[in-house]
Amino acid sequence: MRRPPIRDIRALLVFLKSTIGDDYRAAGDEESATPSMCVTIGANASGSDWSYQTGDNSFTGGAYSFPHWAVITLTRRSNSLELARDVIDQIAELRVQ
């Protein structure tokens, strides 16, 4: 069972951190003082294809065409490797069910 490459997920998260605006807040975290964004990463059953989206795109973003999703909250100070592992674990857990 393949998983999306952790190095690619980590690189994506590092990039996305640099795009978090001062007024960004992840859904459900609007009252927080910490800028953040919601990131959804979707993958196919084999883990060979995946895509992502940020924010709430009402089921129209790139991740939603895949059957398995991971959802995280990203801040500028997030540990990208730790969150990438969380993404991989979430997707793997869903594929087992």
N, C-alpha and C positions, 0 to 999 in steps of 0.2 A: 504494500500500500504506500504509494508516494504521497508526499506532502509538498505544499508550495515551498520553494527554497527560502530558508530562514534569512539568508543574507539579502535576498531581494525584498522581503517584507521589511527587514530592518532598514535597508536603504530608503525604501518608500517612506517609512515613519520619520527618518532623519530629515528627509526633504520636506515632508508635510509640516514638521515642527517649525520650519523656517517660514511657513506661510500663515501661521496663526496670527491673526490681527489682534490688536489690543482689545477690541470689542467682541471678539468671538467667545461664545460660551456653548458648550455641548448641550444638547437637549437634556432637560432635567437638571441642569447645573447652571441655569440662568442667573441665579442669585450669587453665585460664587464671584470672588474678586480675581480669581485666576483664569486668564484666557485659556480656552480649551476648544477642542473640536471632537465630534463623534466621527469615527472612522469605521466603515463596514467593509470587510474583505470577504469576497465570495470565491468559492473554488468548486471545480467539478469533482466527481467521485474519485477520480484517480489522483487529484491534486496537481495535475500537469498544467491545467489552465486556471487562471484566477484573474480577478479584477477587483477594483476598490471604488469607493466613493466616500465623500465627506459630507457630513450634515445629514439632514433628513430630506431625502429626495422623493418621498412618497412612492417608493417602489419603482422608480424609473431610472436609477443609477446603474452603473456598470456591474456592481456586485450582485444585483438582484436577479440576473439571468442565470445565476449558479444555484445549485440546490443546497449548498452548505455555506453558512455565514459565520463570521466572527465579528463581534462588535466591541470596540474599545473606546475609551476616552483618552485623548492625547493632549498633553500640555507641553509647553516649551521645555519643561524640566523632566519630562518622562524619560525613563530608561528605555531606549528604543529596542535594545536586545531583549530585555525582559518582556516588553509588550509583544514583540515578534514571537517569542516563545508562547505567550498566552494565545495569540492568534492561531498558531499552529495547533496548540492543544485543543482549542475550541473547535476547530475544523475537524481534527481527528476524532474527537469525542462524538461529533454529530454523524460522522461517516460510519461509526461502529454501530449505532442504533438502528 
